[in-house]
């Protein structure tokens, strides 16, 4: 994975000034050309040089254009995000506790299967790994901040229950999980488990960008069978996992998407994530682009004042 993001994307609107630059350039050149043609002796030039001097205006225009592009991208905070090997990671477990998680297509239901797998994950990641726990439906709850206290984390997972409130706020879950990892100096990862789709709260695109900007990978686990199941109230639920969105979240942040239709597949997903040995690294390109802009401008100035002081 390698992506380019902009910390200050509002500056990208300045790219429209390139149109103004092109217009000004050609208007100026046209004016100089008219003046030059009024007294130029092209026959004499051709006898001395063997050829008529051709215009270098397009080269100057391209160089000036590149200079402006470099300056704008520098101001926009252009940053390269790429993956690197990591010996260890800190994790935030984000578990959906909306009403549909009581569906009985898992034994005994989706939430209990998720809790069992999360408890196994705690055992998979012993050592220096810190973990946090958040739950989400329409709202977000931080059950346990980032900690290495496995006993407290285990007890919190065991006590999880369904929370009332319609909707699934995946965007806010990603943002909250990211905030919990900001002080981690290891690989940063969120393990997000849900049986639905984000339909309330923060737009997913904003949440994804925030996670990437803060070097957080998001692994997604979509739970639920094709047949659905019965919820506590006695009605059937057939809520299909939004696989495309969960895949996009994982792909955009350097994570992995898992589709789990059985309890064993949920366990397998958590097991594989516990062995994940990659982290996101950022490289700020602003200074490099600024230097390129200054070099290009200096070169252009030299051409205008030394080499190309000829007839336009």
C-alpha positions in Angstrom: 0.0 0.0 0.0 1.2 3.5 -0.9 -1.0 6.5 -0.9 -0.6 10.3 -1.2 -2.7 12.4 1.1 -3.0 16.2 1.6 -3.0 17.5 5.1 -4.3 20.9 4.0 -6.4 20.0 0.9 -8.0 23.5 0.7 -4.8 24.8 -0.9 -5.4 22.6 -3.9 -8.0 25.1 -5.1 -5.0 27.3 -6.0 -4.4 24.9 -9.0 -7.0 26.9 -10.9 -4.5 29.8 -10.9 -2.5 27.9 -13.5 -5.2 28.9 -16.0 -4.5 32.5 -15.1 -0.8 32.0 -15.5 -1.2 30.6 -19.0 -3.4 33.4 -20.1 -1.1 36.1 -18.7 1.9 34.4 -20.3 0.5 34.3 -23.8 -0.9 37.9 -23.6 2.5 39.1 -22.5 4.3 37.2 -25.2 1.9 38.5 -27.8 2.7 42.1 -26.8 6.5 41.6 -26.9 6.2 39.8 -30.3 4.4 42.7 -31.9 7.1 45.1 -30.7 9.9 42.8 -31.9 8.4 42.4 -35.3 8.2 46.2 -35.8 12.1 46.4 -36.1 13.5 42.9 -36.4 15.7 42.2 -39.3 15.2 38.4 -39.7 17.3 38.2 -42.9 20.4 39.6 -41.0 19.8 37.1 -38.2 19.6 34.2 -40.6 22.8 35.2 -42.4 24.7 35.4 -39.1 23.4 32.3 -37.3 22.4 30.2 -40.3 18.8 29.9 -38.8 16.1 32.0 -37.3 15.9 31.9 -33.5 12.9 30.0 -32.4 10.8 31.0 -29.4 11.5 29.3 -26.0 8.2 30.6 -24.6 6.7 27.1 -24.2 9.6 25.9 -22.2 9.5 28.9 -19.9 5.7 28.3 -19.5 6.2 24.7 -18.5 8.9 25.5 -16.0 6.8 28.2 -14.4 3.8 25.9 -14.3 5.8 23.2 -12.6 7.1 25.7 -10.1 3.5 26.7 -9.2 2.4 23.1 -8.9 5.3 22.3 -6.6 4.5 25.3 -4.4 0.8 24.5 -4.2 1.4 20.8 -3.3 3.9 21.9 -0.7 1.4 24.3 0.9 -1.2 21.5 0.8 1.0 19.3 3.0 1.5 16.5 0.5 2.3 13.3 2.5 3.2 9.8 1.3 1.8 7.0 3.3 3.3 3.5 2.9 3.5 0.2 4.8 6.5 -1.1 6.7 7.3 -4.1 8.8 6.4 -3.9 12.5 7.4 -6.1 15.3 4.4 -5.2 17.4 1.2 -3.3 17.3 -1.4 -1.8 19.7 -5.0 -2.5 19.0 -8.5 -1.1 19.5 -11.3 -3.6 19.5 -14.5 -2.0 18.1 -17.5 -4.2 18.5 -21.0 -3.5 17.1 -23.6 -3.8 19.9 -26.7 -2.8 17.9 -29.9 -4.8 18.3 -29.3 -6.9 15.2 -26.3 -8.5 17.0 -28.7 -10.6 18.9 -29.6 -12.6 15.8 -29.3 -16.3 16.4 -27.7 -17.4 13.2 -24.6 -17.7 15.3 -24.6 -19.9 18.5 -25.9 -18.5 20.7 -26.0 -15.2 18.9 -23.8 -12.8 16.9 -22.7 -10.7 19.9 -21.8 -13.7 22.1 -19.8 -15.2 19.2 -18.0 -11.8 18.8 -17.2 -11.7 22.6 -15.8 -15.2 22.6 -13.5 -14.4 19.7 -12.4 -11.1 21.2 -11.5 -13.0 24.4 -9.4 -15.3 22.4 -7.7 -12.3 20.7 -6.6 -11.1 24.2 -4.7 -14.4 24.6 -3.3 -14.2 21.1 -1.7 -10.8 21.8 -0.1 -11.2 25.2 3.2 -9.3 25.9 3.8 -5.6 25.4 0.8 -5.2 23.2 -1.8 -2.7 24.5 -5.4 -2.9 23.7 -8.5 -0.8 24.1 -12.2 -1.7 23.8 -15.0 0.5 22.3 -18.6 -0.5 21.4 -20.9 1.2 19.0 -24.4 1.4 17.7 -25.8 4.9 17.0 -23.4 6.2 19.6 -19.9 5.3 20.7 -18.8 4.1 24.2 -15.2 3.7 25.3 -15.3 0.7 27.5 -11.6 0.5 28.2 -8.9 3.0 27.1 -5.6 1.7 25.8 -4.1 -0.6 28.4 -2.0 -3.7 29.1 -4.3 -4.7 31.9 -5.7 -7.9 30.4 -7.9 -8.7 33.4 -9.8 -5.5 33.2 -10.2 -5.8 29.4 -11.4 -9.4 29.7 -14.0 -8.5 32.3 -15.3 -5.6 30.1 -15.6 -7.9 27.1 -17.6 -10.5 29.1 -20.0 -7.8 30.4 -20.9 -6.4 26.9 -24.6 -6.2 26.2 -26.8 -4.8 23.4 -27.3 -1.0 23.6 -30.5 0.6 22.5 -30.5 3.1 19.7 -31.1 2.8 16.0 -28.3 2.9 13.4 -24.7 1.9 13.2 -22.1 4.7 13.5 -19.1 3.1 11.9 -17.4 6.5 11.0 -17.4 7.7 14.6 -16.1 4.3 15.8 -13.1 4.6 13.5 -12.4 8.2 14.6 -12.7 7.3 18.3 -10.5 4.3 17.9 -7.9 6.4 16.1 -7.9 8.9 18.9 -7.2 6.2 21.4 -4.1 5.2 19.4 -2.6 8.6 18.9 0.0 8.2 21.6 1.1 4.7 20.5 4.7 4.5 19.2 4.0 1.0 17.7 1.9 -0.2 14.8 -1.6 1.1 15.2 -4.6 -1.0 14.3 -8.4 -1.0 14.8 -10.3 -4.3 14.6 -13.9 -3.3 13.7 -16.6 -6.0 13.9 -20.1 -5.3 12.6 -23.1 -7.0 11.0 -24.5 -4.0 9.3 -23.5 -0.8 7.5 -22.7 2.7 8.6 -25.9 4.7 8.3 -25.6 7.5 10.9 -22.9 9.9 12.1 -19.6 10.9 10.6 -19.2 10.2 6.9 -17.0 7.2 6.3 -14.7 9.1 3.9 -13.8 11.6 6.6 -13.2 8.8 9.1 -11.0 6.9 6.7 -8.9 9.9 5.9 -8.5 10.7 9.6 -7.3 7.1 10.3 -4.8 7.2 7.4 -3.5 10.6 8.4 -2.8 9.2 11.9 -1.2 6.0 10.6 -4.0 3.7 11.8 -4.8 0.5 9.9 -8.5 -0.7 10.2 -9.2 -4.4 9.9 -12.9 -5.1 9.3 -14.9 -8.2 10.2 -18.4 -8.6 8.7 -20.5 -11.1 10.6 -23.8 -12.7 9.6 -25.1 -15.5 7.5 -27.0 -15.2 4.2 -30.1 -16.5 5.9 -30.1 -14.1 8.8 -31.6 -15.0 12.1 -34.2 -14.2 14.8 -33.7 -11.4 17.2 -34.8 -11.2 20.8 -38.1 -9.5 20.1 -39.2 -12.5 18.0 -38.9 -11.0 14.5 -36.6 -12.2 11.8 -33.7 -10.1 10.7 -31.9 -10.3 7.4 -29.3 -7.6 7.5 -26.7 -8.2 4.9 -23.2 -7.0 5.6 -22.0 -4.1 3.5 -19.0 -6.0 2.2 -18.0 -3.3 -0.3 -17.8 -0.6 2.3 -15.9 -2.8 4.8 -13.5 -3.9 2.0 -13.0 -0.2 1.1 -12.2 0.7 4.7 -9.7 -2.0 5.0 -8.0 -1.4 1.6 -7.8 2.4 2.2 -6.1 2.0 5.6 -3.8 -0.9 5.0 -6.0 -3.4 6.8 -7.7 -6.6 5.8 -11.4 -7.4 5.4 -12.8 -10.7 6.7 -16.3 -12.1 6.0 -17.4 -14.4 8.8 -20.5 -16.6 8.4 -19.6 -18.9 11.3 -18.2 -18.6 14.8 -15.1 -20.4 13.7 -14.5 -17.8 10.9 -14.8 -15.0 13.5 -12.1 -16.8 15.6 -9.9 -17.2 12.5 -10.2 -13.6 11.6 -9.1 -12.4 15.1 -6.3 -15.0 15.0 -4.9 -13.8 11.7 -5.1 -10.1 12.7 -3.1 -10.8 15.9 -0.2 -11.9 13.7 -0.4 -8.8 11.5 3.2 -7.4 11.3 2.7 -4.2 9.3 2.3 -0.6 10.2 1.8 2.7 8.3 4.6 5.1 7.9 4.3 8.7 6.7 6.7 10.9 4.8 6.0 14.6 4.6 7.0 15.8 1.1 6.3 19.5 1.7 9.9 20.5 2.1 11.0 18.4 -0.9 8.4 20.0 -3.1 9.3 23.5 -1.8 13.0 22.9 -2.7 12.0 21.7 -6.2 9.8 24.8 -6.6 12.7 27.1 -5.7 15.2 25.2 -7.9 12.8 25.4 -10.9 12.1 29.1 -10.3 15.8 29.8 -10.1 16.5 27.9 -13.3 13.7 29.7 -15.1 15.0 33.1 -13.9 18.5 32.2 -15.2 17.1 31.2 -18.6 15.1 34.5 -18.9 18.0 36.7 -17.9 21.0 34.9 -19.5 20.4 32.4 -22.2 17.0 33.3 -23.7 17.3 37.0 -24.0 16.4 36.8 -27.6 13.5 37.7 -29.8 10.3 36.2 -28.4 
